């Protein structure tokens, strides 16, 4: 994204919801805006921790529900009843000849002869029973550095299938591979992190893991659906656009950058190749680890493209901080006309700057 492009100020509609409780059962403000209902998870599944299978009632807005005709099977023929009589014509056989008596020879039994085993016909081996594959999706969560969690979903009966991953009000789309598996690394947004995988077909799975390292990070989240051209821009400690301290999708860094406490990093989640995908960007800064003091300037930009020009877009931002309550901002915006393609739209009030104090 070239900064030489014209910067336009956004005149869209913002609504702020402060102190929102992001509860899986009834939280997702973004889901309501995009028309996606959040998945329903039983309390027992969450309280039990570990991995448990759940039934998911989520049906994405982009899913078209149609009646599929059932193919007609072969015609069934009723079996013969017990009262049915089958007549068989049996020809009369000629009287068999009378046998001629033969002399009977008697032999003494040899009681000292050894007994021998009488060979028996072997029973044919039974056909091997092939167990049917276990089709319930299974989700596992593993903590990795940077207060991140690696999610591994196994759904052998759902190859190349779309799903939505939910966590603390954040959601994004993914697709399983040919074996029905998918792995993704997600920034944790709570110290007891609950993750839900909701298959479009209706099945689902849940995993819970403790991530105490979350208390060391401030995190800014941006959510959207489809091709909106949105991105988070973070400028650390006075950095200008293009400087080493400018963090965005094209200079995202890795979670290892935060381990020294000096720099933040950005993660983009979601499979952009799906139809109207749910996408997420998360910027993380290790405020509990740094020895530096200063500001991290946060903003959201939208590049005007042929795909989004003149269209209405919707988005949501959330910020998670150990030092303050969680906040959220919803955005509804009509993009400028297609004569402005290539320009940038600056959305300054979607995120709050970080004021970092040294430890």
C-alpha positions as CSV (number, residue, x, y, z in Angstrom):
1,X,0.0,0.0,0.0
2,X,1.7,3.2,-1.1
3,X,1.4,6.2,1.2
4,X,1.5,8.3,-2.0
5,X,-2.1,7.5,-2.5
6,X,-4.7,10.1,-1.6
7,X,-5.9,9.8,2.0
8,X,-9.6,10.3,2.5
9,X,-11.3,10.8,5.9
10,X,-14.1,8.4,6.7
11,X,-17.6,9.9,7.2
12,X,-19.2,6.6,8.1
13,X,-21.4,5.6,11.0
14,X,-19.7,4.4,14.2
15,X,-21.4,2.9,17.3
16,X,-19.4,2.2,20.4
17,X,-20.2,-0.5,22.9
18,X,-18.1,-0.2,26.0
19,X,-17.6,-3.0,28.5
20,X,-19.3,-5.6,26.4
21,X,-19.3,-9.2,27.8
22,X,-18.1,-11.3,25.0
23,X,-20.0,-14.5,25.8
24,X,-20.0,-17.3,23.3
25,X,-23.6,-18.2,23.8
26,X,-25.0,-14.8,23.0
27,X,-22.2,-12.4,22.4
28,X,-21.2,-12.0,18.7
29,X,-22.2,-8.4,17.7
30,X,-20.4,-9.0,14.5
31,X,-22.4,-12.1,13.9
32,X,-25.6,-10.1,14.3
33,X,-24.3,-7.4,11.9
34,X,-23.3,-10.0,9.3
35,X,-26.4,-12.1,9.8
36,X,-24.5,-15.0,11.4
37,X,-25.9,-16.5,14.6
38,X,-23.2,-17.5,17.1
39,X,-22.9,-21.2,17.9
40,X,-24.7,-22.6,20.9
41,X,-22.4,-24.5,23.3
42,X,-23.7,-26.4,26.3
43,X,-22.5,-25.2,29.6
44,X,-21.2,-28.7,30.4
45,X,-18.9,-28.7,27.3
46,X,-17.3,-25.4,28.4
47,X,-17.1,-26.2,32.1
48,X,-15.6,-29.6,31.5
49,X,-12.6,-28.2,29.7
50,X,-10.4,-30.2,27.4
51,X,-12.0,-31.4,24.2
52,X,-15.7,-32.2,23.7
53,X,-18.0,-32.6,20.7
54,X,-20.9,-30.1,20.5
55,X,-23.8,-29.6,18.2
56,X,-23.7,-26.2,16.5
57,X,-26.7,-24.4,15.3
58,X,-24.9,-21.7,13.4
59,X,-25.9,-21.3,9.7
60,X,-23.8,-18.6,7.9
61,X,-25.8,-16.0,6.1
62,X,-24.0,-17.0,2.9
63,X,-25.3,-20.5,3.1
64,X,-28.2,-21.2,0.7
65,X,-30.6,-23.8,2.1
66,X,-32.2,-25.8,-0.6
67,X,-34.3,-28.9,-0.8
68,X,-32.3,-31.8,-2.3
69,X,-34.3,-34.4,-4.1
70,X,-33.7,-37.9,-2.8
71,X,-32.8,-40.3,-5.5
72,X,-35.3,-43.2,-5.9
73,X,-33.8,-46.5,-4.9
74,X,-34.6,-49.9,-6.4
75,X,-38.2,-51.2,-6.1
76,X,-38.8,-53.4,-3.2
77,X,-40.6,-56.7,-3.8
78,X,-42.7,-58.2,-0.9
79,X,-41.5,-61.6,0.2
80,X,-43.7,-64.6,-0.1
81,X,-46.1,-65.0,2.8
82,X,-46.1,-68.1,5.0
83,X,-49.4,-69.3,3.4
84,X,-48.0,-69.3,-0.1
85,X,-47.9,-72.8,-1.6
86,X,-45.3,-73.7,-4.2
87,X,-46.2,-76.7,-6.3
88,X,-43.4,-78.8,-7.7
89,X,-43.9,-81.5,-10.3
90,X,-41.9,-84.6,-9.2
91,X,-41.8,-87.5,-11.6
92,X,-42.4,-90.9,-10.3
93,X,-39.2,-92.9,-10.0
94,X,-39.0,-96.6,-10.9
95,X,-38.8,-99.0,-7.9
96,X,-35.1,-99.5,-6.9
97,X,-33.7,-103.0,-7.2
98,X,-33.5,-105.1,-4.0
99,X,-29.9,-105.3,-2.7
100,X,-28.2,-108.8,-2.6
101,X,-27.1,-109.8,0.9
102,X,-23.3,-110.0,1.3
103,X,-21.4,-112.1,3.8
104,X,-20.4,-110.1,7.0
105,X,-16.8,-110.5,8.1
106,X,-16.0,-109.8,11.8
107,X,-12.6,-108.6,12.9
108,X,-11.3,-108.3,16.5
109,X,-10.7,-104.8,17.7
110,X,-7.1,-103.9,18.3
111,X,-7.4,-102.2,21.7
112,X,-3.6,-101.4,21.8
113,X,-3.7,-99.4,18.6
114,X,-3.0,-95.7,19.3
115,X,-5.9,-93.2,18.9
116,X,-5.5,-90.8,16.1
117,X,-7.0,-87.4,15.7
118,X,-9.9,-87.3,13.3
119,X,-9.4,-84.4,10.9
120,X,-12.2,-81.9,10.9
121,X,-13.0,-79.6,8.1
122,X,-11.7,-76.1,8.9
123,X,-14.3,-73.4,9.4
124,X,-13.9,-70.8,6.8
125,X,-12.5,-67.6,8.2
126,X,-15.1,-65.0,9.0
127,X,-15.0,-61.8,6.9
128,X,-13.1,-59.0,8.5
129,X,-15.3,-56.4,10.1
130,X,-14.2,-52.9,9.0
131,X,-15.0,-50.3,11.6
132,X,-16.8,-47.2,10.3
133,X,-14.8,-44.0,10.6
134,X,-15.5,-41.8,13.6
135,X,-17.1,-38.7,12.1
136,X,-17.4,-36.4,15.1
137,X,-15.1,-33.4,14.6
138,X,-12.4,-33.1,17.3
139,X,-10.6,-29.8,18.2
140,X,-7.4,-29.6,20.3
141,X,-5.8,-26.4,21.6
142,X,-2.1,-26.1,22.4
143,X,-0.4,-23.0,23.9
144,X,2.6,-21.6,22.0
145,X,4.8,-18.5,22.6
146,X,3.3,-15.0,22.4
147,X,0.1,-16.0,24.2
148,X,-0.9,-17.8,21.0
149,X,-2.9,-21.0,20.7
150,X,-2.5,-23.6,17.9
151,X,-5.8,-25.1,17.0
152,X,-5.9,-28.5,15.3
153,X,-9.3,-29.7,13.9
154,X,-9.8,-33.2,12.7
155,X,-13.1,-33.9,10.9
156,X,-12.5,-37.0,8.7
157,X,-16.1,-36.9,7.4
158,X,-15.8,-33.3,6.3
159,X,-13.1,-33.0,3.7
160,X,-12.7,-29.7,1.9
161,X,-15.4,-28.2,4.1
162,X,-15.9,-24.7,5.2
163,X,-16.1,-23.9,8.9
164,X,-16.2,-20.9,11.3
165,X,-13.9,-20.6,14.3
166,X,-15.1,-18.6,17.2
167,X,-13.2,-17.2,20.2
168,X,-14.3,-14.5,22.6
169,X,-16.5,-12.7,20.1
170,X,-13.9,-13.0,17.3
171,X,-14.8,-15.3,14.3
172,X,-13.2,-16.2,11.0
173,X,-13.7,-18.7,8.2
174,X,-11.4,-21.7,7.4
175,X,-11.6,-24.7,5.1
176,X,-10.5,-28.3,5.9
177,X,-8.1,-30.1,3.6
178,X,-8.7,-33.3,1.7
179,X,-8.3,-35.4,4.9
180,X,-10.8,-33.2,6.8
181,X,-8.1,-31.4,8.9
182,X,-7.1,-27.8,9.4
183,X,-4.5,-26.1,11.7
184,X,-4.3,-22.4,12.6
185,X,-2.5,-20.3,15.2
186,X,-4.7,-17.8,17.0
187,X,-3.9,-15.0,19.5
188,X,-5.7,-15.8,22.8
189,X,-8.1,-13.2,24.0
190,X,-8.7,-14.6,27.5
191,X,-6.7,-16.4,30.1
192,X,-9.2,-19.3,30.0
193,X,-9.6,-19.5,26.2
194,X,-12.6,-21.2,24.7
195,X,-12.5,-22.0,21.0
196,X,-15.4,-23.3,18.9
197,X,-15.2,-24.9,15.5
198,X,-18.6,-24.7,13.7
199,X,-18.9,-26.7,10.5
200,X,-21.3,-25.3,7.9
201,X,-22.9,-28.8,7.8
202,X,-24.0,-28.4,11.5
203,X,-21.4,-30.4,13.4
204,X,-19.0,-28.7,15.8
205,X,-16.3,-29.1,18.4
206,X,-15.0,-27.1,21.3
207,X,-11.6,-26.8,23.1
208,X,-10.6,-25.0,26.2
209,X,-7.1,-24.1,27.4
210,X,-5.5,-21.9,30.0
211,X,-3.3,-19.0,28.6
212,X,-2.0,-17.0,31.6
213,X,0.5,-15.1,29.4
214,X,-2.5,-13.2,28.0
215,X,-2.0,-10.8,30.9
216,X,1.2,-9.5,29.3
217,X,-0.5,-8.3,26.0
218,X,-2.7,-5.6,24.7
219,X,-4.6,-6.7,21.6
220,X,-6.6,-4.9,19.0
221,X,-8.9,-6.9,16.8
222,X,-10.5,-6.0,13.5
223,X,-13.3,-8.1,12.0
224,X,-15.0,-7.9,8.6
225,X,-16.7,-10.0,5.9
226,X,-15.8,-10.2,2.2
227,X,-13.5,-7.9,0.3
228,X,-13.5,-4.7,2.2
229,X,-9.9,-3.6,1.8
230,X,-9.6,-3.0,5.6
231,X,-6.4,-3.3,7.5
232,X,-4.9,-2.4,10.9
233,X,-2.0,0.1,10.9
234,X,0.2,0.3,14.0
235,X,3.0,2.8,14.4
236,X,5.2,2.1,17.4
237,X,7.0,4.8,19.4
238,X,6.9,7.6,16.9
239,X,7.4,5.5,13.7
240,X,6.1,6.9,10.5
241,X,4.6,4.8,7.6
242,X,7.2,2.6,6.1
243,X,9.6,2.8,9.1
244,X,10.7,-0.4,10.9
245,X,8.2,0.5,13.6
246,X,5.2,0.5,11.2
247,X,3.3,-2.8,11.6
248,X,0.6,-3.9,9.1
249,X,-0.3,-6.8,6.9
250,X,2.7,-6.3,4.6
251,X,5.1,-6.0,7.6
252,X,3.4,-8.2,10.1
253,X,6.3,-9.7,12.1
254,X,6.0,-13.0,13.9
255,X,5.0,-13.6,17.5
256,X,8.7,-14.2,18.4
257,X,9.2,-10.4,17.9
258,X,7.2,-9.8,21.1
259,X,9.2,-12.1,23.3
260,X,11.8,-9.5,24.1
261,X,9.1,-6.9,25.0
262,X,10.4,-4.5,22.4
263,X,8.0,-4.9,19.4
264,X,4.5,-5.9,18.6
265,X,3.2,-8.2,15.8
266,X,0.1,-8.7,13.6
267,X,-1.8,-11.9,12.6
268,X,-4.4,-12.1,9.8
269,X,-6.9,-15.0,10.1
270,X,-9.4,-16.4,7.7
271,X,-9.4,-18.1,4.3
272,X,-9.9,-15.4,1.8
273,X,-10.6,-17.9,-1.0
274,X,-14.0,-18.9,0.4
275,X,-17.2,-17.2,-0.7
276,X,-17.8,-14.0,1.4
277,X,-15.2,-15.1,4.0
278,X,-15.1,-13.9,7.6
279,X,-11.7,-12.3,8.2
280,X,-9.8,-11.0,11.3
281,X,-6.7,-9.1,12.0
282,X,-5.1,-8.9,15.5
283,X,-2.3,-6.6,16.5
284,X,-0.6,-7.6,19.8
285,X,1.9,-5.6,21.9
286,X,3.6,-7.0,25.0
287,X,2.9,-4.1,27.4
288,X,3.6,-6.3,30.4
289,X,7.1,-7.2,29.1
290,X,8.5,-4.0,27.6
291,X,11.0,-1.6,29.1
292,X,10.1,1.1,26.6
293,X,7.7,4.0,27.2
294,X,5.7,5.8,24.6
295,X,2.6,5.5,22.4
296,X,1.6,3.0,19.8
297,X,-0.7,4.8,17.3
298,X,-3.5,2.5,16.0
299,X,-5.7,3.2,13.1
300,X,-7.8,1.3,10.5
301,X,-7.5,2.0,6.7
302,X,-9.6,0.8,3.8
303,X,-8.1,0.7,0.3
304,X,-10.8,1.6,-2.3
305,X,-10.8,-1.2,-4.9
306,X,-13.0,-2.2,-7.8
307,X,-14.5,-4.9,-5.5
308,X,-15.6,-2.5,-2.7
309,X,-16.1,0.9,-4.4
310,X,-19.6,2.4,-4.0
311,X,-20.6,-0.5,-1.7
312,X,-21.7,-0.6,1.9
313,X,-19.3,-2.4,4.2
314,X,-19.5,-3.5,7.8
315,X,-16.8,-4.1,10.3
316,X,-16.2,-4.4,14.0
317,X,-13.1,-3.6,16.2
318,X,-12.4,-4.9,19.7
319,X,-9.7,-4.1,22.1
320,X,-8.5,-6.3,25.0
321,X,-6.2,-5.0,27.7
322,X,-5.2,-6.3,31.1
323,X,-5.5,-2.8,32.4
324,X,-9.0,-1.8,31.2
325,X,-12.3,-3.2,30.2
326,X,-12.9,-4.7,26.8
327,X,-14.3,-2.3,24.3
328,X,-15.9,-2.7,20.9
329,X,-16.8,-0.4,18.0
330,X,-19.1,-1.2,15.1
331,X,-18.7,0.3,11.7
332,X,-21.3,0.8,8.9
333,X,-19.8,2.7,5.9
334,X,-20.6,3.5,2.3
335,X,-17.4,3.4,0.3
336,X,-16.6,6.2,-2.1
337,X,-17.4,5.9,-5.8
338,X,-15.3,3.9,-8.2
339,X,-13.6,7.1,-9.5
340,X,-11.6,7.0,-6.3
341,X,-10.2,3.4,-6.8
342,X,-6.6,3.3,-5.4
343,X,-7.2,5.9,-2.7
344,X,-7.1,5.1,1.0
345,X,-9.9,5.7,3.5
346,X,-8.6,6.5,7.0
347,X,-10.8,5.4,9.9
348,X,-9.1,7.0,12.9
349,X,-11.7,6.3,15.6
350,X,-12.0,2.6,15.1
351,X,-9.2,1.9,17.6
352,X,-7.7,3.6,20.6
353,X,-4.0,4.3,20.8
354,X,-1.8,2.4,23.3
355,X,0.0,4.4,26.0
356,X,2.8,2.1,27.0
357,X,4.7,2.6,30.3
358,X,7.9,0.8,31.0
359,X,7.9,-1.9,33.7
